Amino acid sequence: MLVWQPVDSSWVSAEAYSADEETIYVRFKDGTSWAYRACPPHVWAEFTAPGQSRGRYINEVLKQKPGGKYMDQ
């Protein structure tokens, strides 16, 4: 079960991480969610570091990862 954490971002509303799957989940303000796979714990730590721009990190790093739309259960 994913534990979504709210985010103070102009683009992202919440985020979650599955260490077992090495997957970062991002819920955008438009209601869509994406899963970015092949993200070991250090990538999650970089993504959630204080002061990190979520949008910039998604564009520069996560978009290079395999992934796609995630349908919330």
mmCIF file of the N, C-alpha and C atoms, coordinates in Angstrom:
data_MODEL
# 
_entry.id   MODEL 
# 
loop_
_atom_site.group_PDB 
_atom_site.id 
_atom_site.type_symbol 
_atom_site.label_atom_id 
_atom_site.label_alt_id 
_atom_site.label_comp_id 
_atom_site.label_asym_id 
_atom_site.label_entity_id 
_atom_site.label_seq_id 
_atom_site.pdbx_PDB_ins_code 
_atom_site.Cartn_x 
_atom_site.Cartn_y 
_atom_site.Cartn_z 
_atom_site.occupancy 
_atom_site.B_iso_or_equiv 
_atom_site.pdbx_formal_charge 
_atom_site.auth_seq_id 
_atom_site.auth_comp_id 
_atom_site.auth_asym_id 
_atom_site.auth_atom_id 
_atom_site.pdbx_PDB_model_num 
ATOM 1   N N  . MET A 1 1  ? 0.848  -1.187 0.000   1.00 0.00 ? 1  MET A N  1 
ATOM 2   C CA . MET A 1 1  ? 0.000  0.000  0.000   1.00 0.00 ? 1  MET A CA 1 
ATOM 3   C C  . MET A 1 1  ? 0.891  1.248  0.000   1.00 0.00 ? 1  MET A C  1 
ATOM 4   N N  . LEU A 1 2  ? 0.620  2.147  -0.903  1.00 0.00 ? 2  LEU A N  1 
ATOM 5   C CA . LEU A 1 2  ? 1.391  3.382  -0.998  1.00 0.00 ? 2  LEU A CA 1 
ATOM 6   C C  . LEU A 1 2  ? 0.940  4.384  0.055   1.00 0.00 ? 2  LEU A C  1 
ATOM 7   N N  . VAL A 1 3  ? 1.908  5.082  0.603   1.00 0.00 ? 3  VAL A N  1 
ATOM 8   C CA . VAL A 1 3  ? 1.619  6.167  1.534   1.00 0.00 ? 3  VAL A CA 1 
ATOM 9   C C  . VAL A 1 3  ? 1.976  7.461  0.804   1.00 0.00 ? 3  VAL A C  1 
ATOM 10  N N  . TRP A 1 4  ? 0.941  8.174  0.360   1.00 0.00 ? 4  TRP A N  1 
ATOM 11  C CA . TRP A 1 4  ? 1.148  9.415  -0.373  1.00 0.00 ? 4  TRP A CA 1 
ATOM 12  C C  . TRP A 1 4  ? 1.483  10.534 0.595   1.00 0.00 ? 4  TRP A C  1 
ATOM 13  N N  . GLN A 1 5  ? 2.501  11.307 0.258   1.00 0.00 ? 5  GLN A N  1 
ATOM 14  C CA . GLN A 1 5  ? 2.910  12.462 1.058   1.00 0.00 ? 5  GLN A CA 1 
ATOM 15  C C  . GLN A 1 5  ? 2.559  13.727 0.280   1.00 0.00 ? 5  GLN A C  1 
ATOM 16  N N  . PRO A 1 6  ? 1.806  14.650 0.887   1.00 0.00 ? 6  PRO A N  1 
ATOM 17  C CA . PRO A 1 6  ? 1.511  15.901 0.188   1.00 0.00 ? 6  PRO A CA 1 
ATOM 18  C C  . PRO A 1 6  ? 2.789  16.688 -0.064  1.00 0.00 ? 6  PRO A C  1 
ATOM 19  N N  . VAL A 1 7  ? 2.778  17.448 -1.156  1.00 0.00 ? 7  VAL A N  1 
ATOM 20  C CA . VAL A 1 7  ? 3.949  18.222 -1.566  1.00 0.00 ? 7  VAL A CA 1 
ATOM 21  C C  . VAL A 1 7  ? 3.542  19.672 -1.784  1.00 0.00 ? 7  VAL A C  1 
ATOM 22  N N  . ASP A 1 8  ? 4.394  20.587 -1.361  1.00 0.00 ? 8  ASP A N  1 
ATOM 23  C CA . ASP A 1 8  ? 4.180  22.008 -1.617  1.00 0.00 ? 8  ASP A CA 1 
ATOM 24  C C  . ASP A 1 8  ? 4.914  22.351 -2.902  1.00 0.00 ? 8  ASP A C  1 
ATOM 25  N N  . SER A 1 9  ? 4.211  22.200 -4.021  1.00 0.00 ? 9  SER A N  1 
ATOM 26  C CA . SER A 1 9  ? 4.808  22.398 -5.337  1.00 0.00 ? 9  SER A CA 1 
ATOM 27  C C  . SER A 1 9  ? 3.752  22.987 -6.263  1.00 0.00 ? 9  SER A C  1 
ATOM 28  N N  . SER A 1 10 ? 4.191  23.734 -7.248  1.00 0.00 ? 10 SER A N  1 
ATOM 29  C CA . SER A 1 10 ? 3.230  24.303 -8.196  1.00 0.00 ? 10 SER A CA 1 
ATOM 30  C C  . SER A 1 10 ? 2.738  23.264 -9.191  1.00 0.00 ? 10 SER A C  1 
ATOM 31  N N  . TRP A 1 11 ? 3.411  22.122 -9.276  1.00 0.00 ? 11 TRP A N  1 
ATOM 32  C CA . TRP A 1 11 ? 3.111  21.124 -10.297 1.00 0.00 ? 11 TRP A CA 1 
ATOM 33  C C  . TRP A 1 11 ? 2.684  19.788 -9.713  1.00 0.00 ? 11 TRP A C  1 
ATOM 34  N N  . VAL A 1 12 ? 3.243  19.423 -8.560  1.00 0.00 ? 12 VAL A N  1 
ATOM 35  C CA . VAL A 1 12 ? 3.019  18.119 -7.939  1.00 0.00 ? 12 VAL A CA 1 
ATOM 36  C C  . VAL A 1 12 ? 2.188  18.299 -6.672  1.00 0.00 ? 12 VAL A C  1 
ATOM 37  N N  . SER A 1 13 ? 1.169  17.428 -6.491  1.00 0.00 ? 13 SER A N  1 
ATOM 38  C CA . SER A 1 13 ? 0.355  17.513 -5.280  1.00 0.00 ? 13 SER A CA 1 
ATOM 39  C C  . SER A 1 13 ? 0.755  16.479 -4.233  1.00 0.00 ? 13 SER A C  1 
ATOM 40  N N  . ALA A 1 14 ? 1.294  15.317 -4.666  1.00 0.00 ? 14 ALA A N  1 
ATOM 41  C CA . ALA A 1 14 ? 1.689  14.281 -3.712  1.00 0.00 ? 14 ALA A CA 1 
ATOM 42  C C  . ALA A 1 14 ? 2.712  13.354 -4.354  1.00 0.00 ? 14 ALA A C  1 
ATOM 43  N N  . GLU A 1 15 ? 3.425  12.619 -3.476  1.00 0.00 ? 15 GLU A N  1 
ATOM 44  C CA . GLU A 1 15 ? 4.444  11.694 -3.946  1.00 0.00 ? 15 GLU A CA 1 
ATOM 45  C C  . GLU A 1 15 ? 4.476  10.485 -3.021  1.00 0.00 ? 15 GLU A C  1 
ATOM 46  N N  . ALA A 1 16 ? 4.936  9.362  -3.551  1.00 0.00 ? 16 ALA A N  1 
ATOM 47  C CA . ALA A 1 16 ? 5.071  8.142  -2.760  1.00 0.00 ? 16 ALA A CA 1 
ATOM 48  C C  . ALA A 1 16 ? 6.234  7.338  -3.330  1.00 0.00 ? 16 ALA A C  1 
ATOM 49  N N  . TYR A 1 17 ? 6.735  6.404  -2.517  1.00 0.00 ? 17 TYR A N  1 
ATOM 50  C CA . TYR A 1 17 ? 7.865  5.585  -2.949  1.00 0.00 ? 17 TYR A CA 1 
ATOM 51  C C  . TYR A 1 17 ? 7.669  4.152  -2.488  1.00 0.00 ? 17 TYR A C  1 
ATOM 52  N N  . SER A 1 18 ? 7.952  3.210  -3.375  1.00 0.00 ? 18 SER A N  1 
ATOM 53  C CA . SER A 1 18 ? 7.980  1.793  -3.032  1.00 0.00 ? 18 SER A CA 1 
ATOM 54  C C  . SER A 1 18 ? 9.422  1.325  -3.154  1.00 0.00 ? 18 SER A C  1 
ATOM 55  N N  . ALA A 1 19 ? 10.058 1.068  -2.004  1.00 0.00 ? 19 ALA A N  1 
ATOM 56  C CA . ALA A 1 19 ? 11.445 0.593  -2.011  1.00 0.00 ? 19 ALA A CA 1 
ATOM 57  C C  . ALA A 1 19 ? 11.524 -0.804 -2.619  1.00 0.00 ? 19 ALA A C  1 
ATOM 58  N N  . ASP A 1 20 ? 10.514 -1.643 -2.369  1.00 0.00 ? 20 ASP A N  1 
ATOM 59  C CA . ASP A 1 20 ? 10.516 -3.001 -2.920  1.00 0.00 ? 20 ASP A CA 1 
ATOM 60  C C  . ASP A 1 20 ? 10.509 -2.993 -4.444  1.00 0.00 ? 20 ASP A C  1 
ATOM 61  N N  . GLU A 1 21 ? 9.749  -2.065 -5.021  1.00 0.00 ? 21 GLU A N  1 
ATOM 62  C CA . GLU A 1 21 ? 9.645  -1.967 -6.482  1.00 0.00 ? 21 GLU A CA 1 
ATOM 63  C C  . GLU A 1 21 ? 10.634 -0.964 -7.061  1.00 0.00 ? 21 GLU A C  1 
ATOM 64  N N  . GLU A 1 22 ? 11.318 -0.213 -6.198  1.00 0.00 ? 22 GLU A N  1 
ATOM 65  C CA . GLU A 1 22 ? 12.190 0.891  -6.620  1.00 0.00 ? 22 GLU A CA 1 
ATOM 66  C C  . GLU A 1 22 ? 11.452 1.805  -7.597  1.00 0.00 ? 22 GLU A C  1 
ATOM 67  N N  . THR A 1 23 ? 10.273 2.236  -7.156  1.00 0.00 ? 23 THR A N  1 
ATOM 68  C CA . THR A 1 23 ? 9.401  3.057  -7.999  1.00 0.00 ? 23 THR A CA 1 
ATOM 69  C C  . THR A 1 23 ? 8.962  4.305  -7.251  1.00 0.00 ? 23 THR A C  1 
ATOM 70  N N  . ILE A 1 24 ? 9.099  5.447  -7.920  1.00 0.00 ? 24 ILE A N  1 
ATOM 71  C CA . ILE A 1 24 ? 8.596  6.719  -7.406  1.00 0.00 ? 24 ILE A CA 1 
ATOM 72  C C  . ILE A 1 24 ? 7.246  6.985  -8.070  1.00 0.00 ? 24 ILE A C  1 
ATOM 73  N N  . TYR A 1 25 ? 6.266  7.320  -7.244  1.00 0.00 ? 25 TYR A N  1 
ATOM 74  C CA . TYR A 1 25 ? 4.931  7.654  -7.731  1.00 0.00 ? 25 TYR A CA 1 
ATOM 75  C C  . TYR A 1 25 ? 4.699  9.146  -7.515  1.00 0.00 ? 25 TYR A C  1 
ATOM 76  N N  . VAL A 1 26 ? 4.183  9.800  -8.534  1.00 0.00 ? 26 VAL A N  1 
ATOM 77  C CA . VAL A 1 26 ? 3.945  11.248 -8.463  1.00 0.00 ? 26 VAL A CA 1 
ATOM 78  C C  . VAL A 1 26 ? 2.511  11.522 -8.881  1.00 0.00 ? 26 VAL A C  1 
ATOM 79  N N  . ARG A 1 27 ? 1.793  12.263 -8.047  1.00 0.00 ? 27 ARG A N  1 
ATOM 80  C CA . ARG A 1 27 ? 0.438  12.710 -8.388  1.00 0.00 ? 27 ARG A CA 1 
ATOM 81  C C  . ARG A 1 27 ? 0.528  14.193 -8.712  1.00 0.00 ? 27 ARG A C  1 
ATOM 82  N N  . PHE A 1 28 ? 0.114  14.527 -9.924  1.00 0.00 ? 28 PHE A N  1 
ATOM 83  C CA . PHE A 1 28 ? 0.168  15.910 -10.374 1.00 0.00 ? 28 PHE A CA 1 
ATOM 84  C C  . PHE A 1 28 ? -1.108 16.650 -9.994  1.00 0.00 ? 28 PHE A C  1 
ATOM 85  N N  . LYS A 1 29 ? -1.043 17.966 -10.027 1.00 0.00 ? 29 LYS A N  1 
ATOM 86  C CA . LYS A 1 29 ? -2.188 18.793 -9.632  1.00 0.00 ? 29 LYS A CA 1 
ATOM 87  C C  . LYS A 1 29 ? -3.384 18.626 -10.568 1.00 0.00 ? 29 LYS A C  1 
ATOM 88  N N  . ASP A 1 30 ? -3.147 18.130 -11.797 1.00 0.00 ? 30 ASP A N  1 
ATOM 89  C CA . ASP A 1 30 ? -4.271 17.897 -12.712 1.00 0.00 ? 30 ASP A CA 1 
ATOM 90  C C  . ASP A 1 30 ? -4.977 16.573 -12.434 1.00 0.00 ? 30 ASP A C  1 
ATOM 91  N N  . GLY A 1 31 ? -4.500 15.831 -11.406 1.00 0.00 ? 31 GLY A N  1 
ATOM 92  C CA . GLY A 1 31 ? -5.141 14.581 -11.020 1.00 0.00 ? 31 GLY A CA 1 
ATOM 93  C C  . GLY A 1 31 ? -4.506 13.325 -11.595 1.00 0.00 ? 31 GLY A C  1 
ATOM 94  N N  . THR A 1 32 ? -3.624 13.463 -12.574 1.00 0.00 ? 32 THR A N  1 
ATOM 95  C CA . THR A 1 32 ? -2.962 12.282 -13.123 1.00 0.00 ? 32 THR A CA 1 
ATOM 96  C C  . THR A 1 32 ? -1.820 11.853 -12.213 1.00 0.00 ? 32 THR A C  1 
ATOM 97  N N  . SER A 1 33 ? -1.528 10.560 -12.248 1.00 0.00 ? 33 SER A N  1 
ATOM 98  C CA . SER A 1 33 ? -0.417 10.015 -11.473 1.00 0.00 ? 33 SER A CA 1 
ATOM 99  C C  . SER A 1 33 ? 0.502  9.243  -12.398 1.00 0.00 ? 33 SER A C  1 
ATOM 100 N N  . TRP A 1 34 ? 1.789  9.292  -12.108 1.00 0.00 ? 34 TRP A N  1 
ATOM 101 C CA . TRP A 1 34 ? 2.802  8.585  -12.894 1.00 0.00 ? 34 TRP A CA 1 
ATOM 102 C C  . TRP A 1 34 ? 3.671  7.748  -11.980 1.00 0.00 ? 34 TRP A C  1 
ATOM 103 N N  . ALA A 1 35 ? 4.134  6.642  -12.513 1.00 0.00 ? 35 ALA A N  1 
ATOM 104 C CA . ALA A 1 35 ? 5.073  5.772  -11.812 1.00 0.00 ? 35 ALA A CA 1 
ATOM 105 C C  . ALA A 1 35 ? 6.386  5.799  -12.582 1.00 0.00 ? 35 ALA A C  1 
ATOM 106 N N  . TYR A 1 36 ? 7.470  6.069  -11.894 1.00 0.00 ? 36 TYR A N  1 
ATOM 107 C CA . TYR A 1 36 ? 8.808  6.089  -12.491 1.00 0.00 ? 36 TYR A CA 1 
ATOM 108 C C  . TYR A 1 36 ? 9.603  4.941  -11.874 1.00 0.00 ? 36 TYR A C  1 
ATOM 109 N N  . ARG A 1 37 ? 9.916  3.920  -12.687 1.00 0.00 ? 37 ARG A N  1 
ATOM 110 C CA . ARG A 1 37 ? 10.601 2.730  -12.198 1.00 0.00 ? 37 ARG A CA 1 
ATOM 111 C C  . ARG A 1 37 ? 12.122 2.891  -12.286 1.00 0.00 ? 37 ARG A C  1 
ATOM 112 N N  . ALA A 1 38 ? 12.822 1.887  -11.762 1.00 0.00 ? 38 ALA A N  1 
ATOM 113 C CA . ALA A 1 38 ? 14.297 1.860  -11.750 1.00 0.00 ? 38 ALA A CA 1 
ATOM 114 C C  . ALA A 1 38 ? 14.852 3.040  -10.953 1.00 0.00 ? 38 ALA A C  1 
ATOM 115 N N  . CYS A 1 39 ? 14.224 3.317  -9.810  1.00 0.00 ? 39 CYS A N  1 
ATOM 116 C CA . CYS A 1 39 ? 14.633 4.417  -8.942  1.00 0.00 ? 39 CYS A CA 1 
ATOM 117 C C  . CYS A 1 39 ? 15.071 3.863  -7.588  1.00 0.00 ? 39 CYS A C  1 
ATOM 118 N N  . PRO A 1 40 ? 16.359 3.564  -7.437  1.00 0.00 ? 40 PRO A N  1 
ATOM 119 C CA . PRO A 1 40 ? 16.838 3.078  -6.143  1.00 0.00 ? 40 PRO A CA 1 
ATOM 120 C C  . PRO A 1 40 ? 16.690 4.156  -5.066  1.00 0.00 ? 40 PRO A C  1 
ATOM 121 N N  . PRO A 1 41 ? 16.874 3.779  -3.803  1.00 0.00 ? 41 PRO A N  1 
ATOM 122 C CA . PRO A 1 41 ? 16.648 4.727  -2.704  1.00 0.00 ? 41 PRO A CA 1 
ATOM 123 C C  . PRO A 1 41 ? 17.389 6.056  -2.831  1.00 0.00 ? 41 PRO A C  1 
ATOM 124 N N  . HIS A 1 42 ? 18.590 6.070  -3.404  1.00 0.00 ? 42 HIS A N  1 
ATOM 125 C CA . HIS A 1 42 ? 19.302 7.359  -3.504  1.00 0.00 ? 42 HIS A CA 1 
ATOM 126 C C  . HIS A 1 42 ? 18.595 8.329  -4.461  1.00 0.00 ? 42 HIS A C  1 
ATOM 127 N N  . VAL A 1 43 ? 17.885 7.807  -5.464  1.00 0.00 ? 43 VAL A N  1 
ATOM 128 C CA . VAL A 1 43 ? 17.126 8.678  -6.378  1.00 0.00 ? 43 VAL A CA 1 
ATOM 129 C C  . VAL A 1 43 ? 15.937 9.283  -5.630  1.00 0.00 ? 43 VAL A C  1 
ATOM 130 N N  . TRP A 1 44 ? 15.262 8.466  -4.816  1.00 0.00 ? 44 TRP A N  1 
ATOM 131 C CA . TRP A 1 44 ? 14.161 8.976  -3.994  1.00 0.00 ? 44 TRP A CA 1 
ATOM 132 C C  . TRP A 1 44 ? 14.674 10.058 -3.041  1.00 0.00 ? 44 TRP A C  1 
ATOM 133 N N  . ALA A 1 45 ? 15.829 9.832  -2.434  1.00 0.00 ? 45 ALA A N  1 
ATOM 134 C CA . ALA A 1 45 ? 16.408 10.811 -1.512  1.00 0.00 ? 45 ALA A CA 1 
ATOM 135 C C  . ALA A 1 45 ? 16.733 12.121 -2.232  1.00 0.00 ? 45 ALA A C  1 
ATOM 136 N N  . GLU A 1 46 ? 17.277 12.036 -3.431  1.00 0.00 ? 46 GLU A N  1 
ATOM 137 C CA . GLU A 1 46 ? 17.567 13.247 -4.211  1.00 0.00 ? 46 GLU A CA 1 
ATOM 138 C C  . GLU A 1 46 ? 16.275 13.981 -4.560  1.00 0.00 ? 46 GLU A C  1 
ATOM 139 N N  . PHE A 1 47 ? 15.261 13.233 -5.003  1.00 0.00 ? 47 PHE A N  1 
ATOM 140 C CA . PHE A 1 47 ? 13.988 13.811 -5.422  1.00 0.00 ? 47 PHE A CA 1 
ATOM 141 C C  . PHE A 1 47 ? 13.306 14.544 -4.269  1.00 0.00 ? 47 PHE A C  1 
ATOM 142 N N  . THR A 1 48 ? 13.398 13.992 -3.062  1.00 0.00 ? 48 THR A N  1 
ATOM 143 C CA . THR A 1 48 ? 12.692 14.557 -1.910  1.00 0.00 ? 48 THR A CA 1 
ATOM 144 C C  . THR A 1 48 ? 13.576 15.428 -1.022  1.00 0.00 ? 48 THR A C  1 
ATOM 145 N N  . ALA A 1 49 ? 14.783 15.725 -1.474  1.00 0.00 ? 49 ALA A N  1 
ATOM 146 C CA . ALA A 1 49 ? 15.698 16.554 -0.678  1.00 0.00 ? 49 ALA A CA 1 
ATOM 147 C C  . ALA A 1 49 ? 15.101 17.948 -0.460  1.00 0.00 ? 49 ALA A C  1 
ATOM 148 N N  . PRO A 1 50 ? 15.300 18.518 0.735   1.00 0.00 ? 50 PRO A N  1 
ATOM 149 C CA . PRO A 1 50 ? 14.802 19.875 0.991   1.00 0.00 ? 50 PRO A CA 1 
ATOM 150 C C  . PRO A 1 50 ? 15.314 20.858 -0.064  1.00 0.00 ? 50 PRO A C  1 
ATOM 151 N N  . GLY A 1 51 ? 14.388 21.667 -0.567  1.00 0.00 ? 51 GLY A N  1 
ATOM 152 C CA . GLY A 1 51 ? 14.753 22.676 -1.559  1.00 0.00 ? 51 GLY A CA 1 
ATOM 153 C C  . GLY A 1 51 ? 14.803 22.171 -2.990  1.00 0.00 ? 51 GLY A C  1 
ATOM 154 N N  . GLN A 1 52 ? 14.647 20.860 -3.186  1.00 0.00 ? 52 GLN A N  1 
ATOM 155 C CA . GLN A 1 52 ? 14.686 20.302 -4.536  1.00 0.00 ? 52 GLN A CA 1 
ATOM 156 C C  . GLN A 1 52 ? 13.420 20.702 -5.297  1.00 0.00 ? 52 GLN A C  1 
ATOM 157 N N  . SER A 1 53 ? 13.579 21.185 -6.504  1.00 0.00 ? 53 SER A N  1 
ATOM 158 C CA . SER A 1 53 ? 12.443 21.481 -7.367  1.00 0.00 ? 53 SER A CA 1 
ATOM 159 C C  . SER A 1 53 ? 11.932 20.166 -7.945  1.00 0.00 ? 53 SER A C  1 
ATOM 160 N N  . ARG A 1 54 ? 10.710 19.792 -7.557  1.00 0.00 ? 54 ARG A N  1 
ATOM 161 C CA . ARG A 1 54 ? 10.142 18.529 -8.058  1.00 0.00 ? 54 ARG A CA 1 
ATOM 162 C C  . ARG A 1 54 ? 10.030 18.556 -9.583  1.00 0.00 ? 54 ARG A C  1 
ATOM 163 N N  . GLY A 1 55 ? 9.531  19.652 -10.123 1.00 0.00 ? 55 GLY A N  1 
ATOM 164 C CA . GLY A 1 55 ? 9.362  19.748 -11.571 1.00 0.00 ? 55 GLY A CA 1 
ATOM 165 C C  . GLY A 1 55 ? 10.673 19.630 -12.320 1.00 0.00 ? 55 GLY A C  1 
ATOM 166 N N  . ARG A 1 56 ? 11.691 20.315 -11.846 1.00 0.00 ? 56 ARG A N  1 
ATOM 167 C CA . ARG A 1 56 ? 13.003 20.253 -12.494 1.00 0.00 ? 56 ARG A CA 1 
ATOM 168 C C  . ARG A 1 56 ? 13.571 18.834 -12.419 1.00 0.00 ? 56 ARG A C  1 
ATOM 169 N N  . TYR A 1 57 ? 13.438 18.183 -11.260 1.00 0.00 ? 57 TYR A N  1 
ATOM 170 C CA . TYR A 1 57 ? 13.979 16.827 -11.100 1.00 0.00 ? 57 TYR A CA 1 
ATOM 171 C C  . TYR A 1 57 ? 13.227 15.838 -12.001 1.00 0.00 ? 57 TYR A C  1 
ATOM 172 N N  . ILE A 1 58 ? 11.928 16.000 -12.094 1.00 0.00 ? 58 ILE A N  1 
ATOM 173 C CA . ILE A 1 58 ? 11.148 15.131 -12.990 1.00 0.00 ? 58 ILE A CA 1 
ATOM 174 C C  . ILE A 1 58 ? 11.631 15.301 -14.420 1.00 0.00 ? 58 ILE A C  1 
ATOM 175 N N  . ASN A 1 59 ? 11.769 16.544 -14.860 1.00 0.00 ? 59 ASN A N  1 
ATOM 176 C CA . ASN A 1 59 ? 12.193 16.796 -16.245 1.00 0.00 ? 59 ASN A CA 1 
ATOM 177 C C  . ASN A 1 59 ? 13.622 16.330 -16.530 1.00 0.00 ? 59 ASN A C  1 
ATOM 178 N N  . GLU A 1 60 ? 14.522 16.520 -15.575 1.00 0.00 ? 60 GLU A N  1 
ATOM 179 C CA . GLU A 1 60 ? 15.932 16.212 -15.820 1.00 0.00 ? 60 GLU A CA 1 
ATOM 180 C C  . GLU A 1 60 ? 16.314 14.761 -15.529 1.00 0.00 ? 60 GLU A C  1 
ATOM 181 N N  . VAL A 1 61 ? 15.597 14.106 -14.601 1.00 0.00 ? 61 VAL A N  1 
ATOM 182 C CA . VAL A 1 61 ? 15.999 12.764 -14.185 1.00 0.00 ? 61 VAL A CA 1 
ATOM 183 C C  . VAL A 1 61 ? 14.895 11.723 -14.405 1.00 0.00 ? 61 VAL A C  1 
ATOM 184 N N  . LEU A 1 62 ? 13.736 11.959 -13.812 1.00 0.00 ? 62 LEU A N  1 
ATOM 185 C CA . LEU A 1 62 ? 12.710 10.917 -13.825 1.00 0.00 ? 62 LEU A CA 1 
ATOM 186 C C  . LEU A 1 62 ? 12.146 10.627 -15.203 1.00 0.00 ? 62 LEU A C  1 
ATOM 187 N N  . LYS A 1 63 ? 12.043 11.620 -16.054 1.00 0.00 ? 63 LYS A N  1 
ATOM 188 C CA . LYS A 1 63 ? 11.525 11.370 -17.410 1.00 0.00 ? 63 LYS A CA 1 
ATOM 189 C C  . LYS A 1 63 ? 12.432 10.443 -18.218 1.00 0.00 ? 63 LYS A C  1 
ATOM 190 N N  . GLN A 1 64 ? 13.671 10.264 -17.771 1.00 0.00 ? 64 GLN A N  1 
ATOM 191 C CA . GLN A 1 64 ? 14.601 9.354  -18.447 1.00 0.00 ? 64 GLN A CA 1 
ATOM 192 C C  . GLN A 1 64 ? 14.394 7.903  -17.989 1.00 0.00 ? 64 GLN A C  1 
ATOM 193 N N  . LYS A 1 65 ? 13.616 7.714  -16.933 1.00 0.00 ? 65 LYS A N  1 
ATOM 194 C CA . LYS A 1 65 ? 13.370 6.391  -16.357 1.00 0.00 ? 65 LYS A CA 1 
ATOM 195 C C  . LYS A 1 65 ? 12.183 5.731  -17.057 1.00 0.00 ? 65 LYS A C  1 
ATOM 196 N N  . PRO A 1 66 ? 12.146 4.384  -17.041 1.00 0.00 ? 66 PRO A N  1 
ATOM 197 C CA . PRO A 1 66 ? 10.946 3.717  -17.560 1.00 0.00 ? 66 PRO A CA 1 
ATOM 198 C C  . PRO A 1 66 ? 9.764  4.034  -16.650 1.00 0.00 ? 66 PRO A C  1 
ATOM 199 N N  . GLY A 1 67 ? 8.607  4.139  -17.229 1.00 0.00 ? 67 GLY A N  1 
ATOM 200 C CA . GLY A 1 67 ? 7.430  4.432  -16.419 1.00 0.00 ? 67 GLY A CA 1 
ATOM 201 C C  . GLY A 1 67 ? 6.234  4.757  -17.279 1.00 0.00 ? 67 GLY A C  1 
ATOM 202 N N  . GLY A 1 68 ? 5.206  5.225  -16.625 1.00 0.00 ? 68 GLY A N  1 
ATOM 203 C CA . GLY A 1 68 ? 3.989  5.582  -17.335 1.00 0.00 ? 68 GLY A CA 1 
ATOM 204 C C  . GLY A 1 68 ? 2.903  5.955  -16.355 1.00 0.00 ? 68 GLY A C  1 
ATOM 205 N N  . LYS A 1 69 ? 1.717  6.172  -16.895 1.00 0.00 ? 69 LYS A N  1 
ATOM 206 C CA . LYS A 1 69 ? 0.586  6.562  -16.049 1.00 0.00 ? 69 LYS A CA 1 
ATOM 207 C C  . LYS A 1 69 ? 0.312  5.476  -15.021 1.00 0.00 ? 69 LYS A C  1 
ATOM 208 N N  . TYR A 1 70 ? -0.064 5.935  -13.848 1.00 0.00 ? 70 TYR A N  1 
ATOM 209 C CA . TYR A 1 70 ? -0.400 5.038  -12.743 1.00 0.00 ? 70 TYR A CA 1 
ATOM 210 C C  . TYR A 1 70 ? -1.853 5.291  -12.366 1.00 0.00 ? 70 TYR A C  1 
ATOM 211 N N  . MET A 1 71 ? -2.615 4.227  -12.326 1.00 0.00 ? 71 MET A N  1 
ATOM 212 C CA . MET A 1 71 ? -4.032 4.350  -11.960 1.00 0.00 ? 71 MET A CA 1 
ATOM 213 C C  . MET A 1 71 ? -4.149 4.077  -10.473 1.00 0.00 ? 71 MET A C  1 
ATOM 214 N N  . ASP A 1 72 ? -4.506 5.100  -9.701  1.00 0.00 ? 72 ASP A N  1 
ATOM 215 C CA . ASP A 1 72 ? -4.683 4.935  -8.258  1.00 0.00 ? 72 ASP A CA 1 
ATOM 216 C C  . ASP A 1 72 ? -5.811 3.934  -7.996  1.00 0.00 ? 72 ASP A C  1 
ATOM 217 N N  . GLN A 1 73 ? -5.587 3.121  -7.014  1.00 0.00 ? 73 GLN A N  1 
ATOM 218 C CA . GLN A 1 73 ? -6.582 2.115  -6.644  1.00 0.00 ? 73 GLN A CA 1 
ATOM 219 C C  . GLN A 1 73 ? -7.625 2.729  -5.740  1.00 0.00 ? 73 GLN A C  1 
# 
